Amino acid sequence: MDSEQLVKEQQELFKAVPKREKIVNVASVPMRSPFRYAGGKTWLVPQIRRWLKERGGPAIELIEPFAGGGIVSLTAAFENLVGKVTMVELDEDVAAVWRVIIDGNAEWLANRIMTFDLTVDSAHEAIERAAVSLRDRAFATIVKNRVNRGGILADGASFIKQGENGKGIRSRWYPETLKRRILEIALVRDRIRFIEGDAFEVIRENAEREDAVFFIDPPYTKAGRRLYRHSELDHEHLFDLAARLKGDFLMTYDNAEEVRKMAEKRRFDMRVVAMKNTHHAKMTELLIGQNLTWVGKKKHP
Ligand SMILES: C[S@@+](CC[C@H](N)C(=O)[O-])C[C@H]1O[C@@H](n2cnc3c(N)ncnc32)[C@H](O)[C@@H]1O
């Protein structure tokens, strides 16, 4: 894209931010995920609460087919917004962490983190052990997520060089916090089911259910490739599947022309929401659903 086009696109994005829109201060939302996740949805938590207060309840299951760091599922489980949560993730490294925590080995993982002496060498060693066992893979993922720049887990990501306050590789290593988050998730694990698998399959299998709601946050059309190992997907097909769901759904996407077109084609409702990206730049994303009146804002565009 040339610079003129870029400027035009930026202007369009900023125009789309409603004037008095409050940007969520993520510090006011409990951080519950053991992951630092590119595209993490902490900033969306207040909207998720509103959505699930209307569409959730004890008889409802929330399905999060592209779980990643899983902040939406965790919020729903911790705050009893639904009766049951199902998380789905295809990336086997990310899946290993969820499997270990949810299937009963959270204490082992927390202990491994607490007793680990993080250096560049020990990080390499831990990452190389990923293939040894599921537990080792889970630990290797936690290490990678903490020592890679931006927490990026896609192949080819590199270690933090300077880090916060020149602390280098240790600048995002908070063992106590990680331990606490992991053990807290273990306390609600009976409400959470984790599936290592394909989002499309799980959505299809649950399409007829009236007692399920879906939070759908796929790798975006633009930035996906750099951020996730699994980033290629058939967006048109995903929109078609969403249109067939009996239960309610909420999708998030980058606020791009091609995405708006796909939503318009299926007569989905859309809202622009303001957020800050990891570089604290003001950005907008799209919420897409069958009926978004609960968001309480003007329709977009
Ligand atoms: C935008 S991220 C989700 C971020 C998450 N909402 C959060 O707050 O942390 C998308 C995730 O979908 C996963 N993914 C990509 N293709 C998938 C598929 N076909 N099935 C399941 N997960 C998939 C990626 O590995 C990535 O973790």
The ligand as a Gaussian input file, in Angstrom:
#p B3LYP/6-31G(d) Opt

LIG

0 1
 C       -7.297000     -13.664000      17.109000
 S       -6.651000     -15.101000      17.881000
 C       -7.765000     -15.263000      19.257000
 C       -7.440000     -14.331000      20.390000
 C       -8.335000     -14.541000      21.623000
 N       -9.685000     -14.076000      21.372000
 C       -7.768000     -13.867000      22.842000
 O       -8.408000     -12.953000      23.418000
 O       -6.664000     -14.231000      23.264000
 C       -7.087000     -16.397000      16.806000
 C       -6.681000     -17.809000      17.276000
 O       -7.299000     -18.764000      16.385000
 C       -6.418000     -19.882000      16.240000
 N       -6.851000     -20.601000      15.017000
 C       -6.581000     -20.316000      13.719000
 N       -7.224000     -21.161000      12.891000
 C       -7.970000     -21.988000      13.685000
 C       -8.873000     -23.049000      13.440000
 N       -9.169000     -23.437000      12.193000
 N       -9.447000     -23.662000      14.475000
 C       -9.181000     -23.290000      15.763000
 N       -8.330000     -22.279000      16.073000
 C       -7.722000     -21.639000      15.055000
 C       -5.047000     -19.253000      16.179000
 O       -4.064000     -20.200000      16.528000
 C       -5.192000     -18.130000      17.227000
 O       -4.816000     -18.581000      18.490000

